[in-house]
Amino acid sequence: MPHASTADDAAVFAEPTAPVKAEWTVNLSLATLAVFMAFMTPIQILLPLQLEDIDPHDKNDALSLVTGLGALVAVVANPLAGAWSDRTTSRFGRRRPWILGGAVAGAVGLSVTATQHTVAGVAVGWCLAQAGLNAMLAGVTTPVADRVPLTQRAQVSGWTGLMQSVGLVLGALITALLITGVRSGYVTLAVLTVVLALPFVLRHSEPPLPRALRPAFDARAFARSLWVSPRQHPDFGWAWLTRFLINLGNALGTLYLFYFLADAVHYGDPGTGVLILTVIYTLCAALTAVPAGVLSDRLGRRKVFVVVCSLVMAAAAVLLSLLHTWPSAVAAAAVLGAGYGIYLSVDQALVTQVLPEAADRAKDLGVINIANSGPQVLAPALASPIITHLGGYTGLYATAALAILIGGLLVNRIRGVA
């Protein structure tokens, strides 16, 4: 007999009210750390080194091509994986199968990338890694909306969001200090991606989706569901645009950091320089992320924090546009980290409050995450001509500041969140 829908079944979609425990937050943060260590370390360190060795004369264009193609895959893979996660009826729940499966697939992609000796081969491997890692990302971002009550949401988002920066620091430490060689760096990241996902997957159960509540699959309806109309859901649309612009500015500012230190600052060891700046950035983000989240939860306010962080981040980008020195880079890293820490916690909490349908949380968060990965597609296309024809790194960082500032101010168009 078909399973009849009950109130207990519908609880899988209910707004969470029970506080989550510290262990739950720690283990979700570890899984999030795995994703962003695997994402960011190649973009910031391994891919530039690998492509510089493969094609030293056109390294900027090669990096733009590889990261742009990878981000294009991410734009498609994240909402697709999220939509399938929402429909998953496994007895292990909707999210954990995608976290583990995505981790394994991402690890395979990283391993493939490690063995490549052509730009085309690196691009294929990195696209495979992006597909798996974005499936994992769909799984690790949604539990905050699924399980965390509003009174904890910015605080928990502060811890998970901070893992973006911590992942880059740990990845840089591993690749710069503990591992010798680009290939071994990729393989180490692949292993850690799976290992760090296991505590959350193995230790924390989640309610399964009853088959009676799984919508019937229709290809056209499924494709249409990937479009969330900003006219019907304006708050969602403004939240998406805010995130897109702030992340575009951040991508413009960080994508060429290795080459900025080498070519504009003339820092002797740009790899070590990236590591130092990233550590400073992360420490400052850590000082603001969780306290800002706690304060946002207590006040019940989100938008003012996004505006403040955009002003702080834009100031850091302006500093980089005006001064191409090591001390100014250090100061900018500190200021940018402090602003981004606020953004990581509060914006994620804000986004979970504008999702159109509880049954489509992972899919809708996947659409929101296009605002993270989309700038990785657009930034290389913008950055290379800006550096070449529109003022070099001065023009690049001025453009980054403008994008961040506009994005932060547009958050005030959101009406349903304080």
C-alpha positions in Angstrom: 0.0 0.0 0.0 1.2 3.6 -0.6 2.5 5.3 2.5 0.1 7.9 3.7 1.6 11.3 4.6 1.5 12.0 8.3 2.5 14.9 10.6 5.6 13.1 11.6 6.5 12.8 7.9 6.0 16.5 7.3 8.4 17.2 10.3 11.3 16.7 7.8 10.3 20.1 6.3 9.4 21.8 9.6 11.3 24.9 10.8 13.8 23.7 13.4 13.3 24.7 17.0 15.6 22.4 19.0 19.2 23.8 19.5 22.0 21.8 18.0 24.8 20.6 20.1 28.5 21.7 19.9 29.5 18.3 18.6 27.1 18.6 15.7 28.5 22.1 14.8 32.1 20.9 15.1 31.6 17.9 12.8 29.6 19.9 10.2 32.4 22.4 10.3 35.0 19.7 9.6 33.0 18.5 6.6 32.8 22.1 5.4 36.5 22.5 6.0 37.1 19.5 3.7 35.2 21.1 0.9 36.8 24.5 1.0 40.3 23.1 1.6 39.8 21.1 -1.6 38.3 24.1 -3.4 40.6 27.0 -2.4 44.1 25.4 -2.1 44.3 24.4 -5.8 42.9 27.8 -6.9 45.3 29.8 -4.8 48.4 27.7 -4.9 48.5 24.3 -6.7 46.9 25.4 -10.0 49.1 28.5 -10.4 52.2 26.5 -9.7 51.1 23.6 -12.0 50.1 25.9 -14.9 53.2 28.1 -14.5 55.3 24.9 -15.0 53.2 23.8 -18.0 52.9 27.2 -19.8 55.0 29.9 -18.1 54.4 32.5 -20.9 50.6 32.3 -20.8 50.1 31.4 -17.2 47.5 34.1 -16.6 45.3 33.0 -19.5 45.8 29.3 -18.6 44.7 30.0 -15.0 41.7 32.0 -16.2 40.7 29.2 -18.5 41.0 26.4 -16.0 39.3 28.2 -13.1 36.6 29.6 -15.3 35.7 26.2 -16.7 35.7 24.7 -13.2 33.4 27.4 -11.9 31.1 26.9 -14.9 30.8 23.2 -13.9 30.1 24.4 -10.3 27.3 26.6 -11.5 25.5 23.6 -12.9 26.5 20.9 -10.5 25.6 22.6 -7.2 21.9 23.3 -7.8 21.5 19.9 -9.6 23.0 18.0 -6.7 20.9 20.1 -4.3 17.7 19.3 -6.2 18.5 15.5 -6.2 19.4 15.8 -2.5 15.9 17.2 -1.8 14.5 14.1 -3.5 16.7 11.5 -1.8 14.8 9.0 0.2 17.7 7.0 1.6 17.3 5.7 5.1 20.5 7.6 5.9 18.8 10.9 5.1 18.8 13.4 2.3 22.2 15.1 2.9 24.7 12.6 4.2 24.8 10.4 1.1 25.6 13.4 -1.0 28.3 14.6 1.5 30.1 11.3 1.3 29.6 10.6 -2.4 30.6 14.1 -3.3 33.8 13.8 -1.2 34.8 10.6 -2.9 34.1 12.0 -6.4 35.9 15.2 -5.6 38.9 13.2 -4.3 39.0 11.3 -7.6 38.9 14.6 -9.6 41.8 16.0 -7.5 43.8 12.8 -8.1 43.2 13.1 -11.8 44.3 16.7 -11.9 47.5 15.8 -10.1 48.7 13.6 -13.0 48.1 16.1 -15.8 50.9 17.8 -17.9 48.8 19.9 -20.3 46.5 22.8 -19.8 43.6 20.8 -21.3 44.3 17.9 -19.0 44.4 20.1 -15.9 41.1 21.7 -17.0 39.4 18.2 -17.3 40.7 17.1 -14.0 39.7 20.3 -12.2 36.2 20.1 -13.8 35.8 16.6 -12.4 36.9 17.7 -9.0 34.5 20.7 -9.1 31.5 18.4 -10.0 32.2 16.1 -7.0 33.0 18.9 -4.6 29.9 20.8 -5.5 27.8 17.8 -4.8 29.4 17.7 -1.4 28.9 21.4 -0.9 25.1 20.9 -1.6 25.1 18.4 1.3 27.1 20.5 3.8 25.3 23.8 3.3 21.8 22.6 3.8 21.9 21.1 7.3 22.0 24.7 8.8 18.6 25.4 7.3 17.3 21.9 8.0 18.4 21.6 11.6 19.5 24.9 13.2 16.9 27.2 14.8 17.0 31.0 13.9 18.3 31.8 17.4 21.5 29.8 16.6 21.8 30.2 12.9 24.2 33.1 12.4 26.5 31.7 15.2 26.6 28.2 13.6 27.0 29.8 10.2 30.0 31.8 11.6 31.8 28.5 12.5 31.0 26.8 9.2 31.7 29.9 7.1 35.0 30.4 8.9 36.1 27.1 7.4 36.4 28.7 4.0 39.4 30.7 5.3 40.7 28.0 7.6 40.6 25.5 4.7 42.9 27.8 2.7 45.3 28.3 5.5 45.6 24.6 6.3 45.8 23.7 2.6 48.6 26.3 2.2 50.4 25.0 5.3 50.2 21.5 4.0 51.3 22.3 0.5 54.0 24.8 1.5 55.5 23.2 4.6 54.6 19.6 4.9 54.3 18.3 1.3 56.8 18.7 -1.4 55.5 18.8 -5.0 52.3 19.7 -6.6 51.2 16.1 -7.2 51.6 15.1 -3.6 49.6 18.2 -2.6 46.6 17.2 -4.7 46.7 13.6 -3.4 46.9 14.8 0.2 43.9 17.1 -0.3 42.0 14.2 -1.9 42.6 12.0 1.2 41.7 14.7 3.7 38.5 15.6 1.8 37.1 12.1 2.5 38.5 11.7 6.0 37.2 15.0 7.3 33.7 14.3 5.9 33.4 11.0 7.9 32.6 12.3 11.4 29.5 14.2 10.3 28.4 11.4 8.0 28.9 8.6 10.5 27.9 10.3 13.8 24.8 12.4 13.1 21.5 10.9 11.8 18.9 12.9 10.0 15.2 12.2 9.3 14.7 10.4 6.0 12.4 11.8 3.4 9.3 9.5 3.2 8.7 8.3 -0.4 5.1 9.7 -0.2 6.5 13.2 0.1 9.0 12.8 -2.7 7.6 14.7 -5.7 7.1 12.7 -8.9 10.0 13.4 -11.3 9.2 15.4 -14.4 12.2 16.6 -16.5 10.6 19.8 -17.6 9.3 20.7 -14.1 12.6 19.8 -12.7 14.4 22.1 -15.1 11.9 24.9 -14.4 12.4 24.4 -10.6 16.1 25.5 -11.0 14.8 29.0 -11.8 13.6 30.9 -8.8 11.7 33.9 -10.1 12.9 37.2 -8.5 9.6 38.7 -9.3 7.7 36.0 -7.3 10.4 35.8 -4.6 12.1 39.3 -4.6 13.9 38.8 -1.2 15.6 35.7 -2.6 16.5 37.6 -5.8 18.1 40.5 -3.9 19.9 38.1 -1.5 21.3 36.3 -4.6 22.5 39.5 -6.2 24.1 40.8 -3.0 26.0 37.6 -2.6 27.0 37.6 -6.3 28.5 41.1 -6.3 30.3 40.7 -3.0 31.8 37.4 -4.1 32.7 38.9 -7.5 34.7 41.6 -5.8 36.3 39.0 -3.5 37.1 36.8 -6.5 38.6 39.7 -8.4 40.8 40.5 -5.4 42.0 37.0 -4.7 42.2 35.1 -8.0 45.5 36.8 -9.0 47.0 37.2 -5.5 49.9 34.9 -6.3 50.8 36.9 -9.5 50.1 40.2 -7.8 52.7 39.5 -5.2 55.2 38.3 -7.8 54.6 41.0 -10.5 53.4 44.1 -8.7 54.7 43.8 -5.1 57.8 42.0 -6.3 57.8 39.8 -3.2 60.6 37.3 -3.3 58.6 34.2 -2.6 55.0 34.7 -3.6 53.9 31.3 -2.5 55.1 32.0 1.1 53.6 35.5 0.7 50.2 34.1 -0.1 50.4 31.9 3.0 51.3 34.8 5.3 48.5 37.0 4.0 46.1 34.1 4.2 47.0 33.4 7.8 46.5 37.1 8.7 43.2 37.1 6.8 42.0 34.0 8.5 42.9 35.2 12.0 41.1 38.4 11.5 38.1 36.6 10.1 38.1 34.3 13.1 38.0 37.3 15.4 34.8 38.6 13.8 32.9 35.7 12.4 31.5 34.0 15.5 31.1 37.2 17.6 29.2 38.9 14.7 27.0 35.8 14.4 26.2 35.7 18.1 25.4 39.4 18.1 23.2 39.1 15.0 21.3 36.2 16.6 20.7 38.2 19.8 19.6 41.3 18.0 17.6 39.4 15.3 19.2 41.6 12.7 21.1 40.7 9.5 21.2 43.5 6.9 23.1 46.1 8.9 26.0 43.6 9.4 26.1 42.9 5.6 26.3 46.7 4.9 29.1 47.1 7.5 31.2 44.2 6.2 30.9 45.5 2.6 32.2 48.9 3.6 35.2 47.2 5.4 36.0 44.9 2.5 35.7 47.7 -0.1 38.2 49.7 2.0 40.7 46.8 1.8 40.3 46.6 -1.9 40.9 50.4 -2.3 44.1 50.0 -0.3 45.3 47.4 -2.6 44.5 49.5 -5.6 46.4 52.5 -4.4 49.5 50.8 -2.8 51.4 47.9 -4.2 53.7 47.2 -1.3 54.1 44.4 1.1 53.0 46.4 4.2 49.9 47.6 2.4 49.1 44.0 1.4 49.4 42.9 5.0 47.1 45.7 6.2 44.6 44.9 3.4 44.6 41.2 4.4 43.7 42.1 8.0 40.9 44.5 7.0 39.5 42.2 4.4 39.6 39.3 6.8 37.7 41.2 9.4 35.0 42.2 7.0 34.7 38.8 5.4 34.3 37.2 8.8 31.2 39.2 9.5 29.9 38.4 6.0 30.4 34.7 6.3 28.3 34.3 9.4 25.5 36.8 8.8 24.9 36.5 5.1 24.5 32.7 5.3 21.9 33.1 8.1 20.1 35.7 6.1 19.9 33.5 3.0 18.3 30.6 4.9 15.5 33.0 5.9 14.5 33.9 2.3 14.3 30.4 0.9 11.0 30.0 -1.0 10.1 26.4 -0.1 11.2 24.1 2.8 11.0 21.1 0.5 13.5 22.6 -1.9 16.1 23.9 0.6 19.1 22.2 -0.9 18.1 23.1 -4.5 17.5 26.7 -3.6 20.7 27.0 -1.6 22.4 25.5 -4.7 20.9 28.3 -6.7 22.2 30.8 -4.1 25.6 29.1 -4.3 25.7 30.0 -8.0 26.4 33.5 -6.6 29.5 31.9 -5.1 30.7 30.0 -8.1 29.4 32.3 -10.8 31.9 35.0 -9.9 34.7 32.5 -10.4 33.5 32.2 -14.0 33.1 35.9 -14.6 36.2 37.1 -12.6 38.8 35.5 -14.9 37.0 37.0 -18.0 37.0 40.4 -16.3 40.4 40.3 -14.6 42.7 39.5 -17.5 41.6 42.4 -19.7 41.4 44.8 -16.8 45.0 44.0 -15.9 46.1 44.2 -19.5 44.2 47.3 -20.7 42.5 49.1 -17.8 45.2 50.1 -15.3 46.7 46.8 -14.2 46.3 45.8 -10.6 45.1 49.3 -9.7 42.1 48.9 -12.0 41.5 45.4 -10.8 41.2 46.2 -7.2 39.2 49.4 -7.8 36.7 47.3 -9.7 36.6 44.8 -6.8 35.9 47.6 -4.4 33.0 48.9 -6.5 31.4 45.5 -6.9 31.6 44.8 -3.1 30.2 48.2 -2.2 27.2 47.9 -4.6 26.5 44.4 -3.4 26.5 45.4 0.3 24.2 48.4 -0.3 21.6 46.3 -2.3 21.0 44.1 0.8 18.7 46.9 2.0 16.2 46.0 -0.8 15.4 42.8 1.2 12.1 43.3 3.0 11.4 40.1 4.9 14.5 40.1 7.0 15.5 42.7 9.5 
